[in-house]
Amino acid sequence: MQHSPIRRPQVCVLGSAEPGSAAYELAGAAGALLAAHGITVVSGCGSPATRVAAERAIAAGGLVLSIVPPEQMPPPDWPATVVVPCGMGDARNLLMALAGDACLVIGGRAGTISEVCLAWLHKRPLLPLVGCGGWSDSLPSNPPDERRNSPILPWGNIAQLEAQLRQLQLIS
């Protein structure tokens, strides 16, 4: 008899996008997709895009792990099923980079670049949203360095994201 694995796949959602933007809407849809496939969403929930991904994952019945920089617990309405206040400030970016089997990258600013570079150094696959603007647009043609540490699998819509998750064998 074959047993199913105990640990669910985990995907980190990194980046930023403003409400009303195409990237923001796709972040929410990505959270729902991950939850529908039983993937735990890892999100700091600090930007509108990462927060909406967490909210939509929870609404779809999924699990969300939120790693937050301060040492205090966030308010009770924080969109997460498990919260880890790390008290490490920006050093939390390493935990975010390591906590996923892959990292979804949506738009982004300097903090996202830091997380992506750490994920790259630790050989985590990167799934950048392309075609919606922001820093993630340039990631497929401009990887962190020449080492080819991990795959960079771009997506521009939910069907493409689902295909990339299949390629990584995170869903069947």
C-alpha positions, -999 to +999 in steps of 0.1 A: +000+000+000+014+034-010+010+062+015+005+098+005+031+123+017+024+141+050+040+174+041+020+195+017+039+214-010+045+250-001+048+280-024+060+314-013+043+344-027+067+373-030+063+408-044+040+438-046+012+451-067-014+477-061-052+470-058-070+472-091-039+463-111-038+432-133-009+419-111-030+423-080-059+404-095-036+376-107-020+374-072-055+367-057-063+342-084-029+325-078-036+322-040-070+305-048-053+282-073-026+271-049-052+264-022-074+244-047-044+221-053-036+217-016-005+238-017+003+258+014+007+295+007+037+312+024+031+349+025+043+378+046+010+395+038+028+428+040+020+441+005-014+443-011-005+415-036+008+390-010-021+398+013-048+392-014-031+359-023-033+348+013-069+360+016-080+342-015-062+310-004-080+310+029-113+318+012-107+287-010-101+265+021-063+265+019-036+269+045-015+301+048+018+304+067+027+340+073+063+349+084+062+384+097+093+406+105+084+418+140+085+398+172+048+405+179+018+386+167-003+405+141-039+414+147-066+387+148-078+395+113-044+388+098-050+365+067-031+334+079-038+300+095-003+299+110+018+330+119+055+330+127+067+364+141+105+361+136+117+393+152+144+394+125+134+424+105+146+422+069+165+390+077+131+374+075+136+375+037+159+344+041+131+325+058+107+335+031+131+323+004+137+290+021+101+282+032+088+273-003+093+245-027+091+273-052+086+311-051+059+330-070+072+365-079+047+392-085+059+427-095+082+437-066+106+462-052+139+460-033+126+435-007+113+412-034+147+414-052+164+404-019+141+374-015+145+363-051+183+364-049+182+344-017+158+319-033+182+317-063+212+311-041+193+282-024+181+267-056+144+274-053+125+275-086+112+310-094+078+316-110+077+353-121+045+370-133+052+386-167+033+410-188+018+430-159+047+454-152+070+455-122+103+439-115+091+403-121+087+411-158+125+413-163+134+382-142+132+356-171+157+376-193+177+389-164+183+362-138+202+371-105+235+358-120+249+334-146+248+302-125+214+288-136+208+277-100+172+270-105+145+271-132+128+304-139+093+296-152+074+327-162+036+329-163+011+355-175-022+339-166-036+313-142-035+285-169+002+291-174+009+292-137-009+258-133+012+244-162+044+256-145+033+240-112+028+208-130+062+210-146+077+214-111+056+184-100+039+204-073+005+194-087-005+164-108 
